[in-house]
Amino acid sequence: MSGIYKGEKFKDNEVCPELETLVQHLFSVMPNLEFYATNAVNLGSIGDARKINVFDVFSGDQKLGAVSWYESYSRSKGHYFSYRIYSKKIRKERGDAHIKMTGSLKSALKIAGEVFVKDAPNVLVEKFYEAIRSEMSGLVYHASNDMQHRCKPFLQTAFDYTVSVIKGSPIPIDTKLLQEVTSPRFEEMQNTCRIVELVGENLKSRDGVIVYVDREEKLTVVDLQAHTISKLESTYDLPKNYQEKFTILKVMEDNQPVEGTGIKMKVSVNDMKLQLFYLVSGDVIITH
């Protein structure tokens, strides 16, 4: 059936009949959906052979959730089978916050039809922004915290020295501390902290764009200010300044910010781990 993808791992496995029925019904009314097998189990009442019981659900480059057929147990029902619909659009206060279960095919179709809907571009832009902003905030915090930890001895020494001068009996400044604060390592740490905070401020002000390669191998550009998402065929379709910055970041390590350029980070958006390139606007800064 078109729309179902087993991949190499599950190519020899059949699909659990009940789940296949659900998928076929969904595909008939929502032909934009794609189903990728992610798990296979032995289901006693269905047969001894392993059968695919979970599909991740995609529409284009967006992951919408998952559908599955599971065996469950309760004191009142004993062993029973049920459909499970997973989506971040499902929000419950109890139990699995993003999962709804039902033994009814009709109910499963209704739930899936309500939640397996692609995000509008402006909504998706905000998801990308919040995801990378959260990661960036953590990076800024750790860089700043590390800097404060390193600086604390110097600050205390400076304070003690100032007090001693006021009292008229200056104390000597520790030579080792003086060597440390003027060392290349300390200077590099200061510079790293400064650049991390600078790129963090750029991102916070929504300056620039986020670029990544999607599931369809398209270069996707998320414009943080215009709230738009566009697909490009290659890097050469980017504005020249972004081409240069994208090229620079590709050879950098993850989470290593570059002043006037941006940062590359692995971020989870819609349950997909993506390598995002945050590019600040403006010309490339050439340093020697």
JOZIPE-V654239 format. One record per residue. RES is the residue in one small letter. NEAR is the number of other ideal C-beta (glycine too) atoms within 8 Angstrom. Layout:
RES|NEAR, RES|NEAR
This chain:
m|6, s|4, g|10, i|11, y|8, k|9, g|8, e|4, k|6, f|10, k|7, d|3, n|12, e|6, v|11, c|12, p|7, e|10, l|15, e|9, t|9, l|15, v|15, q|9, h|10, l|14, f|14, s|7, v|7, m|9, p|7, n|6, l|13, e|8, f|14, y|9, a|16, t|7, n|8, a|9, v|7, n|7, l|12, g|6, s|5, i|7, g|5, d|4, a|7, r|6, k|14, i|14, n|12, v|11, f|14, d|10, v|14, f|13, s|10, g|8, d|8, q|10, k|9, l|13, g|15, a|12, v|17, s|12, w|13, y|9, e|9, s|10, y|7, s|7, r|4, s|4, k|8, g|7, h|6, y|10, f|10, s|10, y|16, r|12, i|16, y|10, s|11, k|7, k|9, i|13, r|5, k|10, e|3, r|3, g|5, d|5, a|8, h|11, i|11, k|8, m|10, t|10, g|7, s|7, l|10, k|6, s|9, a|13, l|11, k|8, i|12, a|13, g|10, e|8, v|12, f|13, v|7, k|8, d|9, a|6, p|9, n|7, v|8, l|12, v|14, e|9, k|11, f|13, y|12, e|8, a|12, i|14, r|10, s|8, e|10, m|14, s|9, g|8, l|14, v|11, y|8, h|8, a|12, s|11, n|8, d|10, m|11, q|8, h|7, r|9, c|8, k|8, p|8, f|10, l|8, q|8, t|11, a|8, f|8, d|9, y|11, t|8, v|8, s|10, v|8, i|6, k|6, g|4, s|5, p|6, i|7, p|4, i|8, d|7, t|6, k|6, l|11, l|9, q|8, e|9, v|8, t|7, s|8, p|5, r|6, f|11, e|9, e|8, m|11, q|9, n|8, t|9, c|12, r|8, i|11, v|13, e|11, l|10, v|16, g|12, e|8, n|11, l|13, k|7, s|6, r|8, d|9, g|12, v|11, i|14, v|13, y|11, v|7, d|9, r|6, e|7, e|5, k|10, l|13, t|13, v|12, v|14, d|11, l|12, q|6, a|5, h|9, t|8, i|10, s|7, k|9, l|11, e|5, s|6, t|9, y|5, d|7, l|12, p|5, k|6, n|10, y|11, q|11, e|9, k|15, f|13, t|9, i|11, l|14, k|8, v|5, m|9, e|5, d|8, n|8, q|8, p|12, v|13, e|9, g|8, t|12, g|14, i|13, k|14, m|13, k|7, v|11, s|7, v|9, n|9, d|6, m|7, k|5, l|9, q|9, l|15, f|14, y|15, l|14, v|12, s|7, g|5, d|5, v|9, i|7, i|4, t|4, h|2
